[in-house]
Amino acid sequence: MNSYNKDFSSRIDEIAQKWDISGGYAVLKNGEILHKNIYGYADRDFGIPTTKDCTYSFHTHSQLLIGICLMQLIDDKRIKLTDKLSCYIPEYKHGNRITIKNLVKYNSGIPDFFYGKLMIDLNESKEHMDLPVAERIYVETKTLYTHRNFKQVLSLIGEQELDFEPGTNEDRSETNWIFLGEIVKRITGMSLYEYEKNIFLILLIWILL
């Protein structure tokens, strides 16, 4: 490993320790392994460390998998981080003010569909606020984790104003990743599951060769 790769690996190790991440990570460029290592715990409660044989479950709409899909499309020159959101989702009224990079960096200003809409509606509901605390928490948790597709999310925040001018602030609105997932589907003409499956199939073939 040359000095550049050593410095690169050391930096990743520092970040992994700082953010207390868990999992196995590898970085490859042009077939060369720039970095690989295993970090953290397979089970934090019992202090069981991560090994190379650990497996993890991912939701199809997880930020990690959508991010992999997005990077693949960027590598294939099918999308650019500087592209406007309106190029792919023209029905969103603020799309011409927001770039793909804004979505990735959480600085688009798009309201979070739960905390910026649904939770506000619940807090303004006398019926909800009159419930016992345990029941309120149950309703709010169920509302938070109910799956919603892009059309449903757009119906919730589509007419709202942005929370701030894109690029001027940061807010970890989950709506950003709902939009990014929809963009992947529109570009590829495939469901996220189908496109993700193809990516991992290619990786498996590459590993086995």
C-alpha positions in Angstrom: 0.0 0.0 0.0 1.5 3.4 -1.0 1.7 6.4 1.2 -1.4 8.0 -0.3 -3.5 4.9 0.4 -2.1 4.7 3.9 -3.2 8.3 4.6 -6.5 7.6 3.0 -7.1 4.5 5.2 -6.0 6.3 8.3 -8.5 9.1 7.6 -11.3 6.6 7.2 -10.3 4.8 10.4 -10.4 8.2 12.3 -13.9 8.9 11.0 -15.1 5.4 11.9 -13.8 5.9 15.4 -15.2 9.4 15.7 -18.7 8.4 14.6 -18.6 5.0 16.3 -19.8 3.2 13.2 -20.3 -0.5 12.8 -19.8 -2.7 9.7 -17.2 -3.8 7.1 -16.1 -1.2 4.6 -14.1 -1.3 1.4 -13.1 1.4 -1.1 -12.1 0.4 -4.6 -10.9 2.5 -7.5 -10.1 1.0 -10.9 -10.0 -2.5 -9.4 -7.5 -1.4 -6.7 -8.5 -1.7 -3.0 -7.7 1.6 -1.4 -9.1 0.7 2.0 -10.8 -2.1 3.8 -11.5 -2.7 7.5 -14.1 -3.9 10.0 -15.5 -1.6 12.7 -17.7 -1.6 15.7 -20.2 -4.1 17.0 -22.5 -6.7 15.6 -24.5 -6.4 18.8 -23.8 -3.4 21.0 -26.0 -4.5 23.9 -23.8 -7.6 24.4 -20.6 -6.1 23.2 -20.2 -8.6 20.3 -17.7 -7.1 17.8 -18.2 -7.1 14.1 -16.5 -9.8 12.0 -16.1 -10.3 8.3 -18.9 -12.9 8.4 -21.6 -10.6 9.9 -24.7 -9.9 7.9 -26.9 -6.8 8.1 -30.4 -6.1 6.9 -31.2 -3.0 4.8 -34.6 -1.5 3.9 -35.0 -1.0 0.2 -35.5 2.7 0.8 -32.5 3.1 3.2 -30.3 6.1 2.5 -27.3 3.8 2.1 -28.8 1.9 -0.8 -30.4 4.9 -2.5 -27.0 6.6 -2.2 -25.3 3.6 -3.9 -27.9 3.8 -6.7 -27.4 7.5 -7.1 -23.6 7.1 -7.3 -24.0 4.4 -9.9 -26.1 6.7 -12.0 -23.6 9.5 -11.6 -20.8 7.2 -12.7 -22.9 6.2 -15.8 -23.4 9.9 -16.5 -27.2 9.6 -16.3 -27.5 12.3 -13.7 -25.3 15.1 -12.2 -25.2 16.5 -8.7 -25.6 19.9 -10.3 -28.9 19.0 -12.0 -32.0 20.7 -10.9 -34.7 18.7 -9.2 -37.2 20.0 -11.7 -35.4 18.0 -14.4 -36.7 14.8 -12.8 -39.7 15.8 -10.7 -41.2 18.7 -12.7 -44.4 18.6 -10.7 -42.7 19.9 -7.5 -43.1 23.7 -7.5 -39.8 24.5 -5.9 -37.8 22.0 -8.1 -36.1 24.7 -10.2 -34.5 26.1 -7.0 -33.0 22.9 -5.7 -30.2 20.7 -7.0 -29.5 17.0 -6.5 -26.6 18.0 -4.3 -28.9 20.0 -2.1 -31.0 16.8 -1.5 -28.0 14.7 -0.7 -26.5 17.3 1.7 -29.9 17.9 3.5 -29.8 21.6 2.6 -32.6 21.7 0.1 -35.1 23.4 2.5 -37.8 20.9 1.7 -39.9 20.3 4.9 -39.8 16.9 6.6 -43.1 15.3 5.8 -43.5 14.0 9.4 -42.1 16.7 11.7 -42.9 19.5 9.3 -46.5 18.4 8.5 -47.9 15.2 10.2 -46.6 16.0 13.7 -47.8 19.5 13.5 -51.3 18.3 12.5 -51.3 15.9 15.4 -50.2 18.6 17.9 -53.0 20.9 16.6 -55.6 18.1 17.0 -57.5 18.5 20.3 -58.6 14.9 20.0 -55.0 13.7 19.8 -53.7 16.0 22.6 -56.5 14.8 24.9 -55.3 11.2 24.6 -53.3 9.7 27.5 -49.5 10.2 27.0 -48.9 6.5 26.3 -51.6 6.5 23.6 -50.3 9.7 22.0 -46.8 8.2 21.8 -48.2 5.1 20.2 -50.1 7.1 17.6 -47.1 9.3 16.8 -44.8 6.4 16.5 -47.2 4.5 14.3 -47.6 7.6 12.1 -43.8 8.1 11.8 -43.1 4.5 10.7 -46.1 4.1 8.4 -44.7 3.5 4.9 -45.6 6.3 2.4 -44.8 6.3 -1.3 -43.6 9.4 -3.2 -47.0 10.5 -4.3 -48.3 10.4 -0.7 -45.3 12.4 0.6 -45.7 15.0 -2.2 -49.4 15.4 -1.3 -48.3 16.3 2.2 -45.6 18.8 1.5 -46.0 19.7 -2.2 -47.7 23.0 -1.5 -45.7 24.1 1.5 -43.0 26.8 1.3 -39.4 25.8 1.8 -38.1 26.0 5.3 -35.1 28.0 4.1 -33.3 29.0 0.8 -31.5 25.9 -0.6 -27.9 25.8 0.4 -28.2 28.3 3.3 -28.9 25.9 6.1 -29.1 22.2 7.0 -32.1 20.1 8.2 -32.1 16.3 8.2 -35.5 16.1 6.4 -36.2 12.6 5.4 -38.2 14.0 2.5 -34.9 14.6 0.7 -34.3 10.8 0.4 -37.9 10.1 -0.6 -37.3 12.5 -3.6 -33.9 10.9 -4.4 -35.5 7.4 -4.4 -38.2 8.6 -6.8 -35.5 10.1 -9.1 -33.7 6.8 -9.2 -37.0 5.1 -10.2 -37.8 7.6 -12.9 -34.3 7.5 -14.5 -34.0 3.7 -14.5 -37.7 2.9 -15.1 -37.3 0.3 -12.4 -38.4 -0.1 -8.8 -35.7 0.6 -6.2 -35.6 -3.1 -5.3 -35.1 -4.2 -8.9 -32.3 -1.6 -9.5 -30.6 -2.4 -6.2 -30.7 -6.1 -7.0 -29.0 -5.6 -10.3 -26.2 -3.6 -8.6 -25.5 -6.3 -6.1 -25.7 -9.0 -8.8 -23.0 -7.2 -10.7 -20.9 -6.9 -7.5 -21.4 -10.7 -6.9 -20.3 -11.6 -10.4 -17.2 -9.3 -10.0 -16.3 -10.9 -6.7 -16.6 -14.5 -8.1 -14.6 -13.8 -11.3 
